[in-house]
Amino acid sequence: MRGFDHPVGTSASKRPGQPAGPTGAPIALRLVAVSAAVLGLGSGTAHAKSASALPYPTGDVWAAAVRFLRVDRGLAIREKDEKSGYVLFDFVEGGKAFHASLELIALTEDDGRPSTEVVINMPDLPRRYEMLLLAELGAKVRQERGPAPAPRTRPVPAEPTKDRDKEAPRPRGEQDGGLPRAPTIPVP
């Protein structure tokens, strides 16, 4: 037997110039299969976190989240810390308990309104479980706290009237929407 060739007498087909391994499959095909197995492409589990923003203060979401996990869903809470904003819990599916976490991150919207980003991570389960819990938690917060607080309105600056524009000359650079004017050359 030489190199990657098959022993004499096997009927494995191989393309010219492409060595085959002992199983008869081309090496490139076997490398792809091994890489997929190592990278976990064949597994149906999620390895990312799922997040959702709720337009409520973090304190309101915290209380609802703990009640939702423990009372509504009946899940075992292993550890929780309100100051740090996390809950470690066990999610039971198919008779097996999976470790999961919930994080709350305080945010401020552009209009100054407080909001909370909720992040759920279940590394050993498909992402749909994380998304389901996020949707149910969002519904619970809305049910308990009512509609989200309205965005704060900013005062709108008054636009100058056309009569005032004609009377007061604008400084250079404020003409034509704030852009400087291109220099002009007088025509004789």
Secondary structure by P-SEA (a helix, b strand, c coil): ccccccccccccccccccccccccccaaaaaaaaaaaaaccccccccbbbbbbbcccaaaaaaaaaaaacccccccccccccccbbbbbbbbcccbbbbbbbbbbbbbccccbbbbbbbbbbccccaaaaaaaaaaaaaaaaaaaccccccccccccccccaaaaaacccccccccccccccbbbbcc
